[in-house]
Amino acid sequence: MQSQVKASVMEAIGETPVVRLGRIFPAASVVAKLEYMNPGGSIKDRMVRHMLRGMPSGTAHVVESSSGNTGAALAMASAVMGLRCDVTVPDTTSSEKVKRIAAYGAAIHLCPPDDYHAAAERLVSENEAHYLDQYCTPLNREAHYRDTGPELWRQLAGEVDVFVCGVGSGGTISGIGRYLKEQNAGVRVIGVEPPHSAYRKLVTDRPAEGVFKSAIEGVGKRQASRSFDPAVVDDVVQVRDEDALDWCRRLAQKEGILAGGSSGCVVAGIAQLLPKLHGLRVATVFPDSGVYYLSKYF
C-alpha cells in the first residue's frame, strides 16, 4: 500500500471533483468543476503555484494585486514557503476574503478600486519585491493550459461540446479553452461577464455601452486584462448582477453547492444560452466558495 500523505498543502492542489447540475438543469447536460475544494479555497491556487515555480531564485518578498482569491492563494503559499507577502485589494472586497488573507499572515492593503494595481506596483518598487501580476503575465493562462485543462478533459473523458467560463483576469478561460480546443477543435468556448465589462467587445461586434460597475467579485473588468486571449473565445454573454445572485442562491438551495457570485454569474449565462445548447454537453468551473461572501450575497 502506497502512502498518500502530502508534504504540504501545495501538493494537495488540484483533482477537484466534477458534478452534474441535474437539479437546476434537469433537461440539459451541464457539469461544474468545484474549484473551491482546493486547499486555499479557489481556482487561484493552481495559478499561484505555477507562477511561484518560476519566480527568481532568492526571492523573499512577493506582492500581488487581487480581488481576493489570488491574494489568499499567495498568502497560503507564502506561509508554506516562508515568504513575506503583501496583497492589495479593492476596498469593496468582502470582509471574509480580507480576513482570510490576513489569517495566513500576509499584509493586506485596502485600496480604492481604481488604485489597487498601482498600489501593488508601488510596493514592489519600494521593497524590491517580486510581483506576480496575474493580469498581465502569460503564466496565468499557462497554468490552466498545463494543469486545469488536462485535468478537466480527463475527468470528462473528452465528452464536452461547450465550455462556459466567467471572465475576470482572463487566464482560466484562455488556458482551459485553448487546451480543450486542441483536443477537439469543435469545442465552443463562451465567456460570461457582467454588463458593460470589457471582454465582449474583444470577441464580438457588439460595442461596450455604459460604464462597468458590478457587485460580483472576480468577474468582469473595466479594462481587459492582458492575460485574456480573445482568439480562444467564440462568444461572450453578459448577465445582470441580480440574475447572477439569484442563480448563486439557487445553486445552494437546489444543488447543495455554496459557490461564489462569479459561479452564479456563469450559471446565469448558461441559463441564458440554454436554447442554443440543446443536446450539447456543457462544462464550467466554479472558482470559489460562497462562504467568502456570506456577509455580502446571502
Kinemage of the C-alpha trace (Angstrom):
@kinemage 1
@onewidth
@group {chain A} dominant
@subgroup {mainchain}
@vectorlist {calphas} color= white
{ca met a 1} P 0.000 0.000 0.000
{ca gln a 2} L 1.408 3.398 -1.033
{ca ser a 3} L 1.184 6.385 1.289
{ca gln a 4} L -0.968 9.264 0.039
{ca val a 5} L 0.338 11.794 2.570
{ca lys a 6} L 1.240 15.159 1.019
{ca ala a 7} L 4.373 17.053 2.006
{ca ser a 8} L 2.380 20.292 2.251
{ca val a 9} L -0.912 21.844 1.189
{ca met a 10} L 0.776 22.907 -2.065
{ca glu a 11} L 0.812 19.275 -3.133
{ca ala a 12} L -2.900 18.987 -2.340
{ca ile a 13} L -3.907 21.470 -5.043
{ca gly a 14} L -5.972 20.016 -7.875
{ca glu a 15} L -8.033 16.901 -8.594
{ca thr a 16} L -11.195 18.780 -7.647
{ca pro a 17} L -14.472 16.967 -8.402
{ca val a 18} L -16.805 17.496 -11.341
{ca val a 19} L -20.528 17.269 -10.563
{ca arg a 20} L -23.664 17.279 -12.697
{ca leu a 21} L -26.098 20.168 -12.210
{ca gly a 22} L -29.133 17.969 -12.751
{ca arg a 23} L -31.469 19.732 -10.338
{ca ile a 24} L -31.269 23.223 -11.756
{ca phe a 25} L -30.849 21.994 -15.343
{ca pro a 26} L -32.822 18.706 -15.409
{ca ala a 27} L -33.298 18.685 -19.189
{ca ala a 28} L -29.699 19.557 -20.087
{ca ser a 29} L -26.223 18.070 -19.696
{ca val a 30} L -24.344 20.609 -17.555
{ca val a 31} L -21.430 19.812 -15.240
{ca ala a 32} L -19.282 22.001 -12.999
{ca lys a 33} L -15.780 21.541 -11.617
{ca leu a 34} L -15.752 22.592 -7.949
{ca glu a 35} L -12.545 24.584 -7.675
{ca tyr a 36} L -13.387 25.889 -4.213
{ca met a 37} L -12.311 22.462 -2.949
{ca asn a 38} L -8.655 23.384 -3.444
{ca pro a 39} L -6.862 23.869 -0.090
{ca gly a 40} L -6.724 27.660 -0.421
{ca gly a 41} L -10.383 27.735 -1.374
{ca ser a 42} L -10.268 28.719 -5.039
{ca ile a 43} L -9.034 28.013 -8.547
{ca lys a 44} L -6.317 30.626 -7.998
{ca asp a 45} L -4.292 28.086 -6.002
{ca arg a 46} L -3.294 26.498 -9.317
{ca met a 47} L -2.154 29.720 -10.925
{ca val a 48} L -0.169 30.872 -7.887
{ca arg a 49} L 1.589 27.511 -7.581
{ca his a 50} L 2.573 27.661 -11.255
{ca met a 51} L 3.772 31.273 -11.027
{ca leu a 52} L 5.855 30.701 -7.899
{ca arg a 53} L 7.675 27.811 -9.543
{ca gly a 54} L 9.107 30.322 -11.986
{ca met a 55} L 9.952 33.165 -9.606
{ca pro a 56} L 13.568 34.381 -9.449
{ca ser a 57} L 15.931 32.436 -7.229
{ca gly a 58} L 16.397 34.025 -3.829
{ca thr a 59} L 13.002 35.758 -3.794
{ca ala a 60} L 11.979 36.542 -0.210
{ca his a 61} L 9.132 39.040 -0.702
{ca val a 62} L 6.125 38.702 -3.017
{ca val a 63} L 3.385 41.191 -3.892
{ca glu a 64} L 0.100 40.826 -5.753
{ca ser a 65} L -2.976 42.869 -6.606
{ca ser a 66} L -6.110 40.772 -6.265
{ca ser a 67} L -9.869 40.823 -5.891
{ca gly a 68} L -9.233 38.361 -3.064
{ca asn a 69} L -8.718 34.785 -4.183
{ca thr a 70} L -5.276 35.174 -5.739
{ca gly a 71} L -4.241 37.086 -2.643
{ca ala a 72} L -5.408 34.240 -0.415
{ca ala a 73} L -3.676 31.636 -2.570
{ca leu a 74} L -0.439 33.628 -2.484
{ca ala a 75} L -0.724 34.191 1.265
{ca met a 76} L -1.214 30.450 1.803
{ca ala a 77} L 1.767 29.587 -0.393
{ca ser a 78} L 3.897 32.247 1.289
{ca ala a 79} L 3.157 30.738 4.690
{ca val a 80} L 4.372 27.360 3.438
{ca met a 81} L 7.430 28.754 1.663
{ca gly a 82} L 8.460 31.296 4.304
{ca leu a 83} L 7.944 34.333 2.065
{ca arg a 84} L 6.975 37.836 3.108
{ca cys a 85} L 3.690 38.630 1.366
{ca asp a 86} L 1.803 41.868 0.620
{ca val a 87} L -1.593 41.876 -1.099
{ca thr a 88} L -3.522 44.888 -2.382
{ca val a 89} L -7.291 44.529 -2.800
{ca pro a 90} L -10.178 46.861 -3.671
{ca asp a 91} L -11.903 48.230 -0.588
{ca thr a 92} L -15.128 46.662 -1.932
{ca thr a 93} L -13.725 43.166 -1.298
{ca ser a 94} L -15.833 41.042 1.053
{ca ser a 95} L -14.794 41.060 4.697
{ca glu a 96} L -14.444 37.267 4.651
{ca lys a 97} L -11.838 37.440 1.886
{ca val a 98} L -9.910 40.204 3.627
{ca lys a 99} L -9.789 38.259 6.910
{ca arg a 100} L -8.833 35.077 5.035
{ca ile a 101} L -5.751 36.711 3.507
{ca ala a 102} L -4.702 38.218 6.831
{ca ala a 103} L -5.191 34.890 8.611
{ca tyr a 104} L -2.299 33.405 6.621
{ca gly a 105} L -0.026 36.155 7.935
{ca ala a 106} L 0.073 38.345 4.840
{ca ala a 107} L -0.068 42.139 4.977
{ca ile a 108} L -3.243 43.317 3.277
{ca his a 109} L -3.783 46.788 1.825
{ca leu a 110} L -7.323 48.049 1.130
{ca cys a 111} L -7.338 50.450 -1.814
{ca pro a 112} L -9.812 52.374 -3.964
{ca pro a 113} L -10.961 50.038 -6.780
{ca asp a 114} L -9.137 52.084 -9.414
{ca asp a 115} L -5.842 52.111 -7.487
{ca tyr a 116} L -5.133 48.612 -6.196
{ca his a 117} L -2.973 47.634 -9.193
{ca ala a 118} L -0.914 50.823 -8.922
{ca ala a 119} L -0.628 50.320 -5.158
{ca ala a 120} L 0.918 46.893 -5.739
{ca glu a 121} L 3.386 48.379 -8.228
{ca arg a 122} L 4.403 50.982 -5.637
{ca leu a 123} L 5.011 48.269 -3.022
{ca val a 124} L 7.169 46.340 -5.484
{ca ser a 125} L 9.224 49.433 -6.283
{ca glu a 126} L 9.661 50.447 -2.657
{ca asn a 127} L 10.602 46.984 -1.420
{ca glu a 128} L 12.328 45.381 -4.421
{ca ala a 129} L 9.778 42.574 -4.192
{ca his a 130} L 8.645 40.061 -6.805
{ca tyr a 131} L 5.310 40.988 -8.421
{ca leu a 132} L 3.178 38.093 -9.709
{ca asp a 133} L 0.966 40.452 -11.774
{ca gln a 134} L -1.751 37.962 -12.706
{ca tyr a 135} L -3.473 40.449 -15.014
{ca cys a 136} L -0.513 40.786 -17.375
{ca thr a 137} L 1.595 37.633 -17.215
{ca pro a 138} L 1.115 34.742 -19.683
{ca leu a 139} L 1.816 32.397 -16.758
{ca asn a 140} L -1.807 32.938 -15.677
{ca arg a 141} L -3.355 31.229 -18.698
{ca glu a 142} L -0.399 28.827 -18.980
{ca ala a 143} L -1.232 27.428 -15.530
{ca his a 144} L -4.692 26.429 -16.712
{ca tyr a 145} L -3.454 25.177 -20.072
{ca arg a 146} L -0.965 22.850 -18.377
{ca asp a 147} L -2.979 21.888 -15.298
{ca thr a 148} L -6.720 22.607 -15.101
{ca gly a 149} L -7.457 21.974 -18.780
{ca pro a 150} L -5.910 18.494 -18.998
{ca glu a 151} L -7.470 17.536 -15.656
{ca leu a 152} L -10.942 18.600 -16.782
{ca trp a 153} L -10.596 16.848 -20.153
{ca arg a 154} L -9.560 13.619 -18.410
{ca gln a 155} L -12.385 13.793 -15.887
{ca leu a 156} L -14.918 14.330 -18.664
{ca ala a 157} L -13.381 11.546 -20.765
{ca gly a 158} L -13.396 14.082 -23.607
{ca glu a 159} L -17.181 14.330 -23.532
{ca val a 160} L -17.672 18.085 -23.790
{ca asp a 161} L -19.080 20.279 -26.546
{ca val a 162} L -19.192 23.695 -24.864
{ca phe a 163} L -17.026 25.231 -22.153
{ca val a 164} L -18.619 28.216 -20.405
{ca cys a 165} L -16.480 30.291 -18.052
{ca gly a 166} L -16.568 33.580 -16.185
{ca val a 167} L -14.008 36.150 -17.321
{ca gly a 168} L -12.070 38.090 -14.687
{ca ser a 169} L -8.314 38.093 -15.187
{ca gly a 170} L -8.969 36.028 -18.327
{ca gly a 171} L -6.435 33.303 -17.586
{ca thr a 172} L -8.849 30.491 -16.736
{ca ile a 173} L -10.975 30.706 -19.882
{ca ser a 174} L -7.936 31.288 -22.094
{ca gly a 175} L -5.870 28.393 -20.749
{ca ile a 176} L -8.603 25.781 -20.368
{ca gly a 177} L -10.262 26.880 -23.602
{ca arg a 178} L -7.045 26.550 -25.587
{ca tyr a 179} L -6.378 23.069 -24.219
{ca leu a 180} L -9.905 21.814 -24.911
{ca lys a 181} L -9.823 23.143 -28.469
{ca glu a 182} L -6.501 21.441 -29.114
{ca gln a 183} L -8.108 18.135 -28.104
{ca asn a 184} L -11.264 18.794 -30.134
{ca ala a 185} L -11.419 21.758 -32.489
{ca gly a 186} L -15.227 21.603 -32.357
{ca val a 187} L -15.429 22.621 -28.694
{ca arg a 188} L -17.020 26.057 -28.304
{ca val a 189} L -15.691 28.406 -25.610
{ca ile a 190} L -18.072 31.026 -24.227
{ca gly a 191} L -17.258 33.689 -21.658
{ca val a 192} L -19.653 35.250 -19.164
{ca glu a 193} L -19.317 38.683 -17.573
{ca pro a 194} L -21.463 41.434 -16.020
{ca pro a 195} L -22.904 44.233 -18.209
{ca his a 196} L -20.543 46.839 -19.660
{ca ser a 197} L -17.446 44.751 -18.934
{ca ala a 198} L -14.541 44.982 -21.370
{ca tyr a 199} L -14.327 41.478 -22.819
{ca arg a 200} L -17.389 41.056 -25.033
{ca lys a 201} L -16.286 43.820 -27.398
{ca leu a 202} L -12.976 41.973 -27.977
{ca val a 203} L -14.745 38.832 -29.177
{ca thr a 204} L -17.943 40.062 -30.841
{ca asp a 205} L -19.010 43.025 -32.934
{ca arg a 206} L -21.139 44.377 -30.079
{ca pro a 207} L -19.618 47.596 -28.691
{ca ala a 208} L -19.389 48.372 -24.995
{ca glu a 209} L -22.244 50.503 -23.707
{ca gly a 210} L -22.267 52.330 -20.403
{ca val a 211} L -19.810 52.243 -17.518
{ca phe a 212} L -18.785 48.944 -15.946
{ca lys a 213} L -19.838 48.540 -12.329
{ca ser a 214} L -20.679 45.234 -10.690
{ca ala a 215} L -21.171 43.837 -7.197
{ca ile a 216} L -19.942 40.426 -8.370
{ca glu a 217} L -16.338 39.967 -7.278
{ca gly a 218} L -13.774 38.319 -9.515
{ca val a 219} L -15.579 38.599 -12.845
{ca gly a 220} L -15.681 41.444 -15.375
{ca lys a 221} L -13.254 44.315 -15.853
{ca arg a 222} L -13.400 47.967 -16.847
{ca gln a 223} L -10.249 47.352 -18.902
{ca ala a 224} L -9.417 43.960 -20.385
{ca ser a 225} L -6.580 42.007 -18.807
{ca arg a 226} L -3.597 41.100 -20.967
{ca ser a 227} L -3.910 37.547 -19.639
{ca phe a 228} L -7.071 37.161 -21.753
{ca asp a 229} L -6.664 35.563 -25.191
{ca pro a 230} L -9.640 36.554 -27.383
{ca ala a 231} L -8.546 34.148 -30.124
{ca val a 232} L -9.605 31.220 -27.921
{ca val a 233} L -13.098 32.526 -27.130
{ca asp a 234} L -16.062 32.144 -29.518
{ca asp a 235} L -18.577 34.351 -27.736
{ca val a 236} L -19.125 36.365 -24.555
{ca val a 237} L -22.518 36.911 -22.932
{ca gln a 238} L -23.385 39.398 -20.224
{ca val a 239} L -25.690 38.864 -17.244
{ca arg a 240} L -27.112 41.253 -14.662
{ca asp a 241} L -25.880 41.142 -11.070
{ca glu a 242} L -29.361 40.335 -9.767
{ca asp a 243} L -29.594 37.295 -12.076
{ca ala a 244} L -26.128 36.118 -11.054
{ca leu a 245} L -27.005 36.303 -7.366
{ca asp a 246} L -30.365 34.638 -7.918
{ca trp a 247} L -28.664 31.658 -9.553
{ca cys a 248} L -25.978 31.674 -6.870
{ca arg a 249} L -28.697 31.132 -4.253
{ca arg a 250} L -30.417 28.503 -6.391
{ca leu a 251} L -27.154 26.561 -6.557
{ca ala a 252} L -27.034 26.458 -2.760
{ca gln a 253} L -30.707 25.629 -2.275
{ca lys a 254} L -31.176 23.146 -5.131
{ca glu a 255} L -27.751 21.569 -5.675
{ca gly a 256} L -26.217 21.984 -2.221
{ca ile a 257} L -23.358 23.915 -3.844
{ca leu a 258} L -22.447 27.046 -1.899
{ca ala a 259} L -20.463 28.855 -4.582
{ca gly a 260} L -19.427 32.470 -5.029
{ca gly a 261} L -21.028 35.176 -7.125
{ca ser a 262} L -18.846 34.502 -10.160
{ca ser a 263} L -20.244 30.951 -10.257
{ca gly a 264} L -23.750 32.373 -10.107
{ca cys a 265} L -22.809 34.641 -12.988
{ca val a 266} L -21.689 31.653 -15.065
{ca val a 267} L -24.826 29.652 -14.266
{ca ala a 268} L -26.981 32.642 -15.210
{ca gly a 269} L -25.093 32.771 -18.503
{ca ile a 270} L -25.686 29.069 -19.121
{ca ala a 271} L -29.401 29.542 -18.384
{ca gln a 272} L -29.443 32.386 -20.901
{ca leu a 273} L -27.709 30.221 -23.514
{ca leu a 274} L -29.724 27.025 -22.944
{ca pro a 275} L -31.999 27.381 -26.018
{ca lys a 276} L -28.840 27.348 -28.161
{ca leu a 277} L -27.228 24.490 -26.243
{ca his a 278} L -29.932 21.842 -26.656
{ca gly a 279} L -28.397 18.389 -26.843
{ca leu a 280} L -24.870 19.667 -26.191
{ca arg a 281} L -22.616 18.695 -23.291
{ca val a 282} L -21.722 21.794 -21.283
{ca ala a 283} L -18.914 22.145 -18.732
{ca thr a 284} L -17.891 25.003 -16.468
{ca val a 285} L -15.772 25.715 -13.401
{ca phe a 286} L -16.920 27.228 -10.114
{ca pro a 287} L -13.915 29.308 -8.979
{ca asp a 288} L -14.629 29.825 -5.287
{ca ser a 289} L -16.988 29.294 -2.367
{ca gly a 290} L -19.995 31.260 -1.204
{ca val a 291} L -18.538 31.017 2.306
{ca tyr a 292} L -16.402 34.018 1.352
{ca tyr a 293} L -19.478 36.158 0.613
{ca leu a 294} L -21.956 35.285 3.360
{ca ser a 295} L -21.985 38.892 4.548
{ca lys a 296} L -22.464 40.189 1.015
{ca tyr a 297} L -24.605 37.872 -1.153
{ca phe a 298} L -26.599 35.567 1.133
